């Protein structure tokens, strides 16, 4: 099975979960997965930088902590065309 990568957020009740969502052309949600660890790391870094910006401009009370996030590998079943 192919390996993809996801950014997980640590929650109090559920532990580590992938709470990032992508939407297809019809608006259907699915967990955000990345082809490489580097892509996931870059997306997380951009998110944390944006969080820091909003903290510095007074929009957020506190910035997000990198300690609350991790990148993990997940195996994804290959989709087969039936027709």
N, CA and C of each residue as an Amber inpcrd file, in Angstrom:
protein
   249
   0.8390000  -1.1870000   0.0000000   0.0000000   0.0000000   0.0000000
   0.8780000   1.2420000   0.0000000   0.4640000   2.2630000  -0.7310000
   1.2320000   3.5220000  -0.7390000   1.1760000   4.2190000   0.6200000
   2.2300000   4.9340000   0.9290000   2.3040000   5.6890000   2.1820000
   2.0690000   7.1610000   1.8670000   1.2240000   7.7800000   2.6690000
   0.9880000   9.2270000   2.5970000   1.2690000   9.7710000   3.9910000
   1.2070000  11.0770000   4.1280000   1.5330000  11.7090000   5.3960000
   0.4150000  12.6530000   5.8060000   0.2090000  12.7470000   7.1220000
  -0.8270000  13.6340000   7.6380000  -0.2820000  14.4310000   8.8130000
  -0.8600000  15.6150000   8.9960000  -0.5340000  16.4430000  10.1510000
  -1.5780000  16.1100000  11.2130000  -1.1050000  15.7200000  12.3800000
  -2.0160000  15.3850000  13.4720000  -1.9100000  16.4300000  14.5760000
  -3.0260000  16.6360000  15.2380000  -3.1280000  17.5920000  16.3310000
  -3.4420000  16.8100000  17.6010000  -2.7740000  17.1520000  18.6890000
  -3.0220000  16.4660000  19.9590000  -4.2500000  17.0690000  20.6280000
  -5.2190000  16.2100000  20.9340000  -6.4310000  16.6510000  21.6200000
  -6.4950000  15.9960000  22.9980000  -7.2420000  16.5920000  23.8860000
  -7.3710000  16.0560000  25.2450000  -8.1860000  14.7620000  25.2450000
  -9.2820000  14.7400000  24.5250000 -10.1940000  13.5890000  24.5720000
  -9.8370000  12.4690000  23.5990000  -9.3440000  12.8100000  22.4150000
  -9.1330000  11.8030000  21.3860000  -7.6710000  11.4800000  21.1140000
  -6.7490000  12.1290000  21.7900000  -5.3330000  11.8980000  21.5060000
  -4.9400000  12.5640000  20.2010000  -4.0890000  11.9110000  19.4200000
  -3.6100000  12.4650000  18.1520000  -4.6150000  12.1740000  17.0520000
  -5.0960000  13.2270000  16.3730000  -6.0520000  13.0560000  15.2750000
  -5.6750000  13.9600000  14.0940000  -6.0850000  13.5430000  12.9040000
  -5.9290000  14.3790000  11.7190000  -7.1870000  15.2370000  11.6270000
  -7.0650000  16.4840000  12.0120000  -8.2280000  17.3730000  11.9810000
  -8.1880000  18.3270000  10.7940000  -7.2140000  18.1360000   9.8750000
  -7.1450000  18.9660000   8.6790000  -8.0190000  18.3360000   7.6150000
  -8.8030000  19.1470000   6.9420000  -9.7700000  18.6400000   5.9780000
  -9.5860000  19.2870000   4.6170000  -9.7200000  18.4700000   3.5830000
  -9.7280000  18.9460000   2.1960000 -11.1100000  18.6680000   1.6220000
 -11.4710000  19.4090000   0.5830000 -12.7840000  19.2470000  -0.0400000
 -12.6190000  18.9930000  -1.5340000 -13.4040000  18.0550000  -2.0520000
 -13.3450000  17.7920000  -3.4840000 -14.2050000  18.8040000  -4.2390000
 -14.3050000  18.6410000  -5.5400000 -15.0270000  19.6120000  -6.3660000
 -16.5130000  19.7040000  -6.0400000 -17.0390000  18.6960000  -5.3340000
 -18.4560000  18.6930000  -4.9720000 -18.6920000  19.1250000  -3.5260000
 -17.6220000  19.4910000  -2.8310000 -17.7370000  19.9400000  -1.4540000
 -17.6940000  18.8230000  -0.4300000 -17.3410000  17.6070000  -0.8520000
 -17.2550000  16.4830000   0.0760000 -15.9330000  16.5320000   0.8370000
 -16.0010000  16.4260000   2.1700000 -14.7770000  16.5060000   2.9610000
 -14.0320000  15.1770000   3.0230000 -12.7120000  15.2650000   3.1830000
 -11.8780000  14.0910000   3.4370000 -10.6380000  14.5720000   4.1880000
 -10.0240000  13.6920000   4.9790000  -8.8120000  14.0970000   5.7020000
  -7.7210000  14.5260000   4.7200000  -7.0040000  15.5840000   5.0590000
  -5.9200000  16.0630000   4.2150000  -4.7270000  15.1280000   4.3450000
  -4.2600000  14.6220000   3.2080000  -3.0830000  13.7560000   3.1530000
  -2.0830000  14.3500000   2.1720000  -0.8000000  14.1710000   2.4620000
   0.2680000  14.7070000   1.6330000   1.0810000  13.5630000   1.0430000
   1.6230000  13.7780000  -0.1540000   2.4180000  12.7530000  -0.8240000
   3.7770000  12.5370000  -0.1630000   4.3390000  13.5920000   0.4290000
   5.6530000  13.4730000   1.0680000   5.6150000  14.0960000   2.4640000
   6.5500000  13.6440000   3.2950000   6.6900000  14.2080000   4.6390000
   7.0600000  15.6900000   4.5390000   7.8690000  16.0380000   3.5440000
   8.3060000  17.4250000   3.3690000   7.1140000  18.3420000   3.0710000
   6.1700000  17.8740000   2.2550000   4.9770000  18.6770000   1.9660000
   4.1630000  18.9140000   3.2340000   4.0020000  17.8770000   4.0410000
   3.2520000  18.0130000   5.2940000   3.9640000  18.9740000   6.2440000
   5.2890000  18.8430000   6.3170000   6.0790000  19.7080000   7.1930000
   5.9820000  21.1660000   6.7510000   6.0320000  21.4050000   5.4510000
   5.9210000  22.7670000   4.9250000   4.5470000  23.3680000   5.2300000
   3.5050000  22.5860000   5.0520000   2.1420000  23.0690000   5.3330000
   1.9820000  23.4020000   6.8150000   2.5190000  22.5480000   7.6830000
   2.4550000  22.8050000   9.1190000   3.2400000  24.0630000   9.4750000
   4.4130000  24.2360000   8.8980000   5.2250000  25.4300000   9.1770000
   4.4960000  26.6970000   8.7480000   3.8410000  26.6640000   7.5930000
   3.0690000  27.8270000   7.1270000   1.9160000  28.1300000   8.0850000
   1.2470000  27.0910000   8.5470000   0.1300000  27.2720000   9.4860000
   0.6280000  27.8970000  10.7920000   1.7410000  27.3860000  11.3200000
   2.2720000  27.9220000  12.5750000   2.7640000  29.3590000  12.4100000
   3.3520000  29.6850000  11.2590000   3.7920000  31.0590000  10.9920000
   2.5830000  31.9950000  10.9260000   1.5150000  31.5270000  10.2990000
   0.2910000  32.3340000  10.2210000  -0.2950000  32.5460000  11.6170000
  -0.2600000  31.5110000  12.4360000  -0.7380000  31.6250000  13.8110000
   0.0710000  32.6680000  14.5780000   1.3850000  32.6530000  14.3930000
   2.2480000  33.6250000  15.0690000   1.9420000  35.0450000  14.5900000
   1.7050000  35.2030000  13.3040000   1.3550000  36.5140000  12.7610000
   0.0860000  37.0510000  13.4330000  -0.9440000  36.2090000  13.5270000
  -2.1960000  36.6570000  14.1350000  -2.0310000  36.9290000  15.6300000
  -1.1540000  36.1980000  16.2900000  -0.8510000  36.4770000  17.6900000
  -0.1730000  37.8430000  17.8200000   0.8030000  38.0990000  16.9570000
   1.5450000  39.3570000  17.0250000   0.6900000  40.5630000  16.6700000
  -0.3360000  40.3620000  15.8520000  -1.2190000  41.4780000  15.4940000
  -2.4030000  41.6170000  16.4520000  -2.4600000  40.7370000  17.4680000
  -3.5030000  40.8440000  18.4890000  -4.7920000  40.1140000  18.1650000
  -4.8390000  39.3750000  17.0840000  -6.0540000  38.6450000  16.7230000
  -6.2100000  37.3630000  17.5480000  -5.0960000  36.7320000  17.9170000
  -5.1100000  35.5280000  18.7570000  -4.5440000  35.8450000  20.1290000
  -5.0710000  35.1960000  21.1660000  -4.5490000  35.3860000  22.5180000
  -3.1980000  34.7220000  22.7090000  -2.9860000  33.5830000  22.0360000
  -1.6990000  32.8920000  22.1230000  -1.4550000  32.1360000  20.8220000
  -0.1940000  32.0140000  20.4200000   0.0980000  31.3060000  19.1780000
   0.0030000  29.7970000  19.3750000  -0.1820000  29.0760000  18.2770000
  -0.1770000  27.6140000  18.3160000   1.2270000  27.1330000  18.6600000
   1.3320000  26.0320000  19.3730000   2.6180000  25.4530000  19.7140000
   2.9150000  24.2660000  18.8040000   4.1320000  24.1990000  18.2950000
   4.5370000  23.0660000  17.4580000   4.4160000  21.7560000  18.2290000
   4.5310000  21.8040000  19.5550000   4.4270000  20.6000000  20.3790000
   3.0550000  19.9340000  20.2870000   2.0450000  20.6770000  19.8560000
   0.7020000  20.1270000  19.7340000   0.4460000  19.4680000  18.3810000
   1.4670000  19.3870000  17.5500000   1.3180000  18.8260000  16.2060000
   2.4260000  17.8180000  15.9300000   2.1080000  16.8650000  15.0710000
   3.1200000  15.9300000  14.5920000   2.7430000  15.4730000  13.1900000
   3.7090000  14.9380000  12.4830000   3.4830000  14.4000000  11.1460000
   3.6430000  12.8930000  11.2350000   2.6660000  12.1680000  10.7420000
   2.7450000  10.7130000  10.7840000   2.4570000  10.1220000   9.4140000
   3.0230000   8.9390000   9.1880000   2.8110000   8.2130000   7.9370000
   1.5690000   7.3380000   8.0770000   0.7930000   7.2650000   7.0020000
  -0.3850000   6.3930000   6.9790000  -0.3790000   5.6180000   5.6640000
  -0.7980000   4.3720000   5.7410000  -0.9280000   3.5750000   4.5260000
  -2.3080000   3.8090000   3.9450000  -2.3680000   3.9970000   2.6530000
  -3.6260000   4.3020000   1.9760000  -3.8860000   3.2140000   0.9370000
  -5.0780000   2.6470000   0.9910000  -5.4450000   1.6340000  -0.0030000
  -5.5450000   2.2860000  -1.3700000  -5.0430000   1.6040000  -2.3770000
  -5.1230000   2.1330000  -3.7330000  -6.5450000   2.0120000  -4.2410000
  -6.9850000   3.0410000  -4.9260000  -8.3200000   3.0500000  -5.4840000
  -8.2690000   2.3720000  -6.8630000  -9.2010000   1.4740000  -7.0990000
  -9.2280000   0.7770000  -8.3790000 -10.4600000   1.2170000  -9.1590000
 -10.2800000   1.4070000 -10.4430000 -11.3860000   1.7900000 -11.3030000
 -12.2160000   0.5560000 -11.6140000 -13.5030000   0.6570000 -11.4260000
 -14.3910000  -0.4940000 -11.6680000 -14.9130000  -0.5520000 -13.0850000
 -14.8400000   0.5340000 -13.7970000 -15.3930000   0.5740000 -15.1430000
 -14.3160000   0.8340000 -16.1710000
